[in-house]
Amino acid sequence: MARDLVGPSDENVKSILNGIDQEQKDKLEKVSAESKNIYDKSKKTTIIVGTILIGLSFLGLFVDTMVFVVALVFAIIITIAIYGAGQGKANTYFKKNVTDDLVKAVLGPKGNYQSNQGWTPTFISGIKLFRMGNIYSTKDRITGEIDGVDFVVADVTSGNKTVTYDSKGNRREHTTYYFQGVVAEYEFNSKKVHGSLEIREDEGGAGYSLIYGRKDNVDFEDIAFNKDFNVYTKDKLQAFYIMTPQFIEAFNEIKRRIPGHLIFSIQDGRMIVAINGTHNNLGYSAKSKDANAALESIIREILPYKWFVDILNLDQDFGQEAVREAKLASLKSKLDSETNKNGEESDSIINSIKEEL
């Protein structure tokens, strides 16, 4: 079942709402209220029509039991269709008139939202993070810039449907979903990272990379990280340069706070984040008790993408910083294993060398 991303604090949400000028806020609340009105009308229509149709289906009992069953099934299908159409109308109206404005409120003027756009199949097959089949859909594309870092995110569903026939000619369908979640791309500010590095949440020993196969070939000193994640790369030395203790702890924190199966890939000057089992919910929510709650709900959906930039420090030059920290750690280890002639502590020597690196 798809789940929401990590929930930001109430303070962050209210801060963004308070930052919207009153005229704009009034407009958004009016549209949100109208979306609720559309939904409520649809709900009432569904109840009335559904009751009538289901009631009429019972007349079929005076004809034949099979007539009753068929009529009841059709009545239920039509009732569900009416309800779905009404909710879809409320969602469309809300997304068209509210969501893009809220994206800009959270991400700034460069933020942009397109409900019917997403990732191209060529892009998804190119990043090689999950399998592709004959089922593919994508929606709810958000683009923007966070602390100077360009990013794009969208919902993606990938799967495969097969059709078979038994000896009697009965048709059977079987659908397997490979991925149902969100895929985000962040600019990875590093000139020293070449090739690719893949970090996958462990799947109970069944981890598999489409690029590197089943073998995870890099282990680190952090036991919790090694237990929860598999790291794949052809360049182990570069992996140690990038995966500093601070970076590893950031992944541990993401694991603790983000639901869904996590996949990260650093490739071609970008970081790809794929989260299977979660989703964006950027339309009108029937759970919202009022217009303001509906606005807060959307803001909560957008804020986690800012959090990724913060916790992973994606606005920093990782290549240079990681190499620098790795060199310092290696040097400190050597100094700690020897008695330096001047009697200085290794930490103080490291601090002096930092200024030169």
Buried (B, 14 or more C-beta within 10 A) or exposed (E): EBEBBBEBEEEBBEEBBEEBEEEEBEBBBEBBBBBBEBBEEBBEBBEEBBEEBBEEBEEBEEEEEEBBEEBBEEBBEBBEEBBEEBBEBBBBBBBEBBBBBBBBBBBEEEBBBBBEBBBEEEBBBEBBBBBBBEBBEBBBBBBBBBEEBEBBBBBBBBBBEEEEEEEEEEEEEEEEBBBBBBBBBBBBBBEBBEEBBBBBBBEEEEBBBBBBEEEBEBEBEBEEBBEBBBBBBEBEEBBBBBBBEEBBBBBBBBBEEBBBBBBBBBBEEBBBBBBBBBBBBBBBBBEBEEBBEBBBBBBBBBBBBBBBBEBBBBBBBBBBBBBBBBEBEEBBEEBEEEEEEEEEEBEEBBEEBEEEE
